[in-house]
Amino acid sequence: MAAAGSAIGLGSIWKFPYVVGQNGGGAFIILYIVCSLVFGLPLVMNEFLIGKLSGRSAYGAFRALTGTNRWQWLSWVFLVSVIVIMSFYFLVTGWCFYYMVEAASNTFAGMDAAALRAHFSAFEANALQMTIYAAIAIVLTASVLWFDVNKGIERLSKILMPILFLFLILMAAHMISLDGGTAGLHYLFMPDFSKITSKVILQAMGLSFFTLSVGMGILITYGGYMPKDQNVTSTSVQMIVLVIIVSLLSGMIIFPAVFAYGFSPSEGPELTFVTLPAVFQHMFSPTLTSVTFFGLMCVAALTSTISLMEVVIAFICEATSTTKHPLNRHQSTIVTALILVVANTLCILSMTGHADWLTVKGQNLFNSFNALSTNILIPVGALGTALFSGWFVPKARYQGSRVGSFLYLVVLRWLVPIAIVIIFLDSINII
Ligand code: PFF
């Protein structure tokens, strides 16, 4: 449940709907589910197993299992990946905070689709405002880790995440009853396979790994905390099913709204933020409903940012522990928060056109970091962990675990690596 709480976040509620919208709907969703079950499940189980067998975090696990430093590079890939993700994740967490505040002041009352779009664009053009909200998200996350109150947050999220889940179900039911709502469901669940290209498959795989928190070494840490008698298979299946359900529910809320209120499925990253306020206006007590929803979205985002940031802090502590200047937890927290403030500010400046030189191939840093993590770093991390377990962990390590030996022999050695390499090379037109 802790792993599910960390995994369910902006990936499912913000990223999933807009990426589905950009990739044509139903057929993409089928790919997403297939990738989650065929590649995601063995990879989630594998990360849990690496953690459980080594009892370490992503930094020390590879050495503990092989007795060499040859796989340390993979820990660095994870570190870069997590930092790149946080460089835009906090920004979007800041959007959630902003929308909660705006909802509380009843700003969206009477706004139609065009006005809601204009409202988001004005916010997106305001570098100072966005920086402040991203900084609030960073400081809040860093404070939780600084004061070591993660346990309290975990207890709180055990209550709030199920409430979010219930809220999503109620909203989805409401959306389906809207005039025009069925067009949204049609878009979501009637596949049009002509939209599938290798780039689309790569995106579905990257999105699946992103939402499952796989390929970043984070689940290794969770595995490290698992009691010896905990069943890895059922834990993984439960976590994956929850993530898929929340992602689908988000889609079932957003797409009926898209068709009922005159938005376009391919609005892009602002999709959730422009469509939901339109929905809330027609629901019971719009202010209360929208503040509650964006508040719960903030909680979902924060449980994710806390685990993302924790990984970097732990990494810095461990990596500097053998140097002349070891950093303790508090110092590492400050260093991490500073790196994040700089990275998020650079993203914001590049988005708002204040720094034209901060672009990659004509894309601003927000889009570039988003694509770099989902389409390159996470698949490379996933490929690395599969190869590591499939080919380099002494087989004896998996003895006693039937699942482990099957994973080890077939899926991790062959299926996952070959699929990732083919999808990746095909999408960059090498095949
Ligand atoms: N899976 C999260 C999401 O979908 O929002 C992203 C994430 C959170 C990745 C926490 C890694 C992590 F530790």
Residues whose N, C-alpha, C, O or C-beta is under 5 A from the ligand:
A	BS01	PFF	S6 A7 I8 G9 L10 G11 S12 F210 T211 L212 S213 I218 S304 S307 L308
